[in-house]
Amino acid sequence: MRSSTRFSKGLVAALLAAGAGIGLSACGSYAIFKVHVSAPSPRDDIEECRMTIADENGKCVISNVMLLQVAGAPGSPLKQGCAGGNLTPPDVGYFSYSTSRSSGTFTFTVNALNSSGNVVETKTSEGKTVTAYPPEIGVELPMTRNSEPTQPPPKVCCIPGTDPGC
């Protein structure tokens, strides 16, 4: 009886270890990009910041998504993000993007828009290669001030099913 109990416990332990191994191998196919966005100085003319991510073929993975805002105390500047009325901090913040793709490259673009929808600051990264290790792939996006605001924001990728030839 004891040998069958030991066998059952051993079998359960082996199944749990195998399940954990399968689960961990599935996690290895994810890449996480940690995107750090910054601006040259605190700005009060930035209404919002928007991110676009394109793949190596120029197709949009995400297009024109507003960056998350994190507020401080009432009446104080934001802790993260961009917003009108409040000063946009020089360190806009860190934003994460994860993908299950195991190869290829991504290009990250951030646009800071004023209340008229004009781009007043922008930055595009070099292509970042998808890798499962290290667990976080750093992307630095220090925005630079545009000499003249551009309208509309420049198109950095095509949207499949919407743009002809995409």
C-alpha positions as CSV (number, residue, x, y, z in Angstrom):
1,M,0.0,0.0,0.0
2,R,2.8,2.4,0.8
3,S,4.6,1.7,-2.4
4,S,1.4,2.6,-4.4
5,T,1.1,5.8,-2.4
6,R,4.7,6.7,-3.1
7,F,4.2,5.9,-6.8
8,S,1.0,8.1,-6.9
9,K,2.8,11.0,-5.2
10,G,5.8,10.5,-7.5
11,L,3.4,10.5,-10.5
12,V,1.7,13.7,-9.3
13,A,5.0,15.4,-8.8
14,A,6.2,14.3,-12.3
15,L,3.0,15.6,-13.9
16,L,3.3,18.9,-12.1
17,A,6.9,19.3,-13.1
18,A,6.0,18.4,-16.7
19,G,3.1,20.9,-16.7
20,A,5.4,23.6,-15.3
21,G,8.0,22.9,-18.0
22,I,5.4,23.1,-20.7
23,G,4.0,26.4,-19.2
24,L,7.5,27.9,-19.0
25,S,8.3,26.9,-22.6
26,A,5.2,28.7,-23.8
27,C,6.2,31.8,-21.9
28,G,9.5,31.8,-23.8
29,S,7.7,32.8,-27.0
30,Y,6.7,36.3,-25.6
31,A,8.7,39.4,-26.1
32,I,8.1,42.4,-23.9
33,F,9.2,45.9,-25.0
34,K,9.6,48.5,-22.2
35,V,9.2,51.9,-24.0
36,H,10.6,55.0,-22.2
37,V,9.2,58.3,-23.5
38,S,10.7,61.6,-22.6
39,A,10.3,65.3,-23.7
40,P,13.0,68.0,-23.8
41,S,11.4,70.0,-21.0
42,P,8.1,70.3,-19.1
43,R,5.5,71.4,-21.7
44,D,2.1,72.9,-21.2
45,D,1.2,72.9,-24.9
46,I,1.0,69.1,-25.2
47,E,-2.5,67.9,-25.1
48,E,-1.9,64.2,-25.5
49,C,0.7,61.7,-26.7
50,R,0.0,58.9,-29.1
51,M,2.0,55.7,-29.9
52,T,2.2,53.8,-33.2
53,I,4.0,50.5,-33.6
54,A,4.9,49.1,-37.1
55,D,6.4,45.8,-38.1
56,E,9.3,45.2,-40.4
57,N,6.9,45.3,-43.4
58,G,5.5,48.7,-42.5
59,K,2.2,47.3,-41.3
60,C,0.7,48.8,-38.2
61,V,0.6,46.6,-35.1
62,I,-1.0,49.3,-33.1
63,S,-1.9,52.7,-34.6
64,N,-2.3,56.1,-32.9
65,V,-3.0,54.8,-29.4
66,M,-3.1,57.4,-26.6
67,L,-0.5,56.8,-23.9
68,L,-1.8,56.2,-20.4
69,Q,-2.0,59.1,-18.0
70,V,-1.3,58.9,-14.3
71,A,-2.3,61.9,-12.3
72,G,-0.5,63.3,-9.2
73,A,-2.2,65.4,-6.6
74,P,-4.9,67.7,-7.8
75,G,-3.4,70.8,-9.5
76,S,0.1,69.2,-9.8
77,P,1.8,67.9,-13.0
78,L,1.1,64.4,-14.2
79,K,3.3,61.6,-12.9
80,Q,3.1,59.9,-16.3
81,G,1.6,60.8,-19.7
82,C,0.6,63.9,-21.5
83,A,-2.3,66.2,-20.9
84,G,-3.4,69.8,-21.7
85,G,-3.7,72.3,-18.9
86,N,-1.2,70.4,-16.7
87,L,2.5,70.5,-17.5
88,T,3.6,67.4,-19.3
89,P,6.6,66.1,-17.3
90,P,10.0,65.8,-19.0
91,D,9.9,62.1,-18.1
92,V,6.6,61.2,-19.8
93,G,6.9,57.6,-18.5
94,Y,7.4,53.9,-19.2
95,F,4.9,51.9,-21.3
96,S,5.0,48.2,-22.0
97,Y,4.1,46.3,-25.1
98,S,4.2,42.5,-25.4
99,T,3.9,40.3,-28.4
100,S,3.8,36.5,-29.0
101,R,5.8,36.9,-32.2
102,S,9.2,35.1,-32.1
103,S,11.0,37.0,-34.9
104,G,11.0,40.3,-36.8
105,T,11.4,43.9,-35.8
106,F,9.2,46.7,-34.5
107,T,9.5,50.4,-34.9
108,F,8.0,52.6,-32.2
109,T,6.8,56.2,-33.0
110,V,5.4,58.7,-30.4
111,N,3.7,61.9,-31.4
112,A,2.9,64.7,-28.9
113,L,-0.1,66.7,-30.1
114,N,-1.3,70.2,-29.0
115,S,-5.0,71.2,-28.6
116,S,-5.4,71.8,-32.3
117,G,-4.2,68.2,-33.1
118,N,-0.9,69.4,-34.5
119,V,2.3,67.4,-33.8
120,V,4.6,69.5,-31.7
121,E,7.1,66.8,-30.7
122,T,7.8,63.4,-32.2
123,K,10.3,60.5,-32.2
124,T,10.7,57.2,-34.0
125,S,12.9,54.4,-32.8
126,E,15.3,52.3,-34.9
127,G,13.9,48.9,-35.6
128,K,13.9,46.7,-32.5
129,T,14.4,43.0,-33.0
130,V,11.9,40.6,-31.3
131,T,13.7,38.4,-28.8
132,A,12.4,36.2,-25.9
133,Y,15.5,37.0,-23.9
134,P,16.3,39.4,-22.2
135,P,12.8,39.5,-20.7
136,E,12.4,43.2,-21.4
137,I,13.7,44.9,-24.5
138,G,14.4,48.6,-23.8
139,V,13.2,51.3,-26.3
140,E,14.2,54.9,-25.6
141,L,12.1,57.6,-27.3
142,P,13.4,61.1,-26.4
143,M,11.0,63.3,-28.3
144,T,12.4,66.3,-30.1
145,R,10.6,69.6,-30.6
146,N,9.3,70.2,-34.1
147,S,10.3,73.5,-35.6
148,E,6.8,73.9,-37.0
149,P,3.8,71.8,-35.8
150,T,2.7,69.4,-38.5
151,Q,-0.9,68.6,-39.4
152,P,-2.0,65.8,-39.5
153,P,0.4,63.5,-37.7
154,P,2.7,61.8,-40.2
155,K,1.7,58.3,-41.3
156,V,4.3,55.8,-40.2
157,C,2.6,52.5,-41.3
158,C,-0.3,51.1,-43.2
159,I,-3.4,49.5,-41.7
160,P,-4.3,46.1,-43.2
161,G,-7.8,46.1,-44.7
162,T,-8.0,49.9,-44.6
163,D,-5.1,51.2,-46.6
164,P,-4.8,50.1,-50.3
165,G,-1.8,47.8,-50.9
166,C,-1.3,47.0,-47.3
